Amino acid sequence: MIELVLSKIKIDENRSEQVIVLKEREGARFLPVVIGIAEVNAIKLKLSGIEPPRPLTHDLLLTTIQKLGAQLKEIQIDKLENNTFYAKLVLSRDGNGEVKVDARPSDSVAVALRAGARIYCAEEILNEAGVSEF
């Protein structure tokens, strides 16, 4: 797995798409991922430092994970099929091993930013879908 960081958020008004651009932490490749407007807003809200008066969905999920005695260790973008990315939330439970939960990459990134968790991508996915410029 290769560690990625959130590089930028792009809005393509011509195609009505929102894209998060993840970049290799130790490299030069980028991984653009098309996501929904709700997830873009959740990511932007976290990056802006604004605290909503009530928990939003990604905050609620992270709090639930923590209240159940687990923590979000990392996320893994682990599959690309028919131009759709798949990801896993990797949860650790106080000495009881790890649990992987299927999730969309957009939701995974939104939760990872809230938890301070690392973002990883399978090398074969980055080889297939990664780009050198964005």
C-alpha positions as CSV (number, residue, x, y, z in Angstrom):
1,M,0.0,0.0,0.0
2,I,1.1,3.5,-0.8
3,E,0.3,6.4,1.5
4,L,-1.6,9.3,0.0
5,V,-2.5,12.8,1.2
6,L,-5.3,15.1,0.2
7,S,-3.8,17.5,-2.3
8,K,-6.7,19.5,-3.6
9,I,-10.4,19.6,-4.3
10,K,-11.5,20.5,-7.9
11,I,-14.9,21.5,-9.1
12,D,-15.4,20.8,-12.8
13,E,-18.4,23.1,-13.6
14,N,-18.5,21.9,-17.3
15,R,-19.1,18.3,-16.3
16,S,-20.8,19.0,-12.9
17,E,-18.3,16.9,-11.1
18,Q,-16.4,17.3,-7.9
19,V,-13.0,15.6,-7.6
20,I,-10.7,15.1,-4.7
21,V,-7.1,14.7,-5.7
22,L,-4.9,12.5,-3.6
23,K,-1.1,12.6,-4.0
24,E,1.5,10.1,-3.1
25,R,3.2,11.3,0.2
26,E,6.6,10.1,-1.0
27,G,6.1,10.4,-4.8
28,A,4.8,12.5,-7.7
29,R,1.6,10.6,-8.8
30,F,-1.9,11.8,-8.2
31,L,-5.1,9.9,-7.8
32,P,-8.2,11.8,-8.9
33,V,-11.5,10.5,-7.4
34,V,-14.9,11.8,-8.5
35,I,-17.1,12.3,-5.4
36,G,-20.6,13.7,-4.6
37,I,-21.3,17.2,-3.5
38,A,-22.3,16.2,0.0
39,E,-18.9,14.6,0.6
40,V,-17.1,17.6,-0.9
41,N,-18.9,19.8,1.5
42,A,-18.1,17.5,4.5
43,I,-14.4,17.5,3.5
44,K,-14.3,21.3,3.0
45,L,-16.1,21.9,6.3
46,K,-13.4,19.9,8.1
47,L,-10.6,21.6,6.3
48,S,-12.0,25.0,7.1
49,G,-12.0,24.2,10.8
50,I,-15.7,25.1,11.2
51,E,-17.4,23.1,14.0
52,P,-21.1,22.5,13.3
53,P,-23.4,22.9,16.3
54,R,-24.5,19.2,15.9
55,P,-22.6,16.3,14.5
56,L,-22.8,15.7,10.8
57,T,-22.8,12.2,9.3
58,H,-19.1,11.7,9.2
59,D,-18.7,13.1,12.7
60,L,-21.4,10.8,13.9
61,L,-19.7,7.7,12.4
62,L,-16.4,8.6,13.9
63,T,-17.9,9.2,17.3
64,T,-19.8,5.8,17.1
65,I,-16.6,4.0,16.2
66,Q,-14.9,5.6,19.2
67,K,-17.8,5.0,21.6
68,L,-17.7,1.3,20.6
69,G,-14.1,1.1,21.8
70,A,-12.4,1.2,18.4
71,Q,-10.4,3.7,16.5
72,L,-9.9,4.4,12.8
73,K,-6.4,3.2,12.1
74,E,-6.4,4.0,8.4
75,I,-8.3,3.8,5.2
76,Q,-7.4,1.7,2.2
77,I,-8.5,2.3,-1.4
78,D,-8.2,-1.3,-2.4
79,K,-10.1,-1.9,-5.6
80,L,-11.0,-0.3,-8.9
81,E,-13.7,-1.9,-10.9
82,N,-15.6,-0.4,-13.9
83,N,-14.2,3.0,-13.1
84,T,-15.4,2.8,-9.5
85,F,-13.1,3.0,-6.6
86,Y,-13.7,0.9,-3.5
87,A,-12.3,1.5,0.0
88,K,-12.1,0.0,3.5
89,L,-12.1,1.7,6.9
90,V,-9.6,-0.2,9.0
91,L,-10.6,-0.2,12.6
92,S,-8.5,-1.4,15.5
93,R,-10.1,-2.6,18.7
94,D,-7.9,-2.4,21.8
95,G,-5.8,-5.6,21.3
96,N,-8.7,-7.4,19.6
97,G,-7.3,-7.1,16.1
98,E,-8.5,-5.2,13.1
99,V,-11.9,-5.0,11.4
100,K,-12.2,-3.8,7.8
101,V,-15.5,-2.1,6.8
102,D,-16.5,-1.5,3.2
103,A,-16.9,2.2,2.4
104,R,-16.9,4.6,-0.5
105,P,-13.6,6.4,-0.8
106,S,-15.3,9.8,-0.5
107,D,-16.8,8.9,2.9
108,S,-13.6,7.2,3.9
109,V,-11.5,10.3,3.2
110,A,-14.1,12.5,5.1
111,V,-13.9,10.3,8.2
112,A,-10.1,9.9,7.9
113,L,-9.6,13.7,8.0
114,R,-11.7,13.9,11.1
115,A,-9.8,11.1,12.8
116,G,-6.3,12.1,11.7
117,A,-6.0,8.7,10.0
118,R,-3.7,7.8,7.2
119,I,-4.9,7.2,3.6
120,Y,-3.5,4.3,1.6
121,C,-4.0,3.0,-1.9
122,A,-3.0,-0.3,-3.4
123,E,-0.1,0.1,-5.8
124,E,-1.8,-1.6,-8.7
125,I,-4.7,0.9,-8.5
126,L,-2.2,3.9,-8.4
127,N,-0.4,2.3,-11.4
128,E,-3.7,2.0,-13.3
129,A,-5.6,5.2,-12.4
130,G,-2.8,7.5,-11.1
131,V,-1.7,10.5,-13.2
132,S,1.6,12.5,-13.1
133,E,-0.1,15.9,-13.3
134,F,-3.3,17.4,-12.1
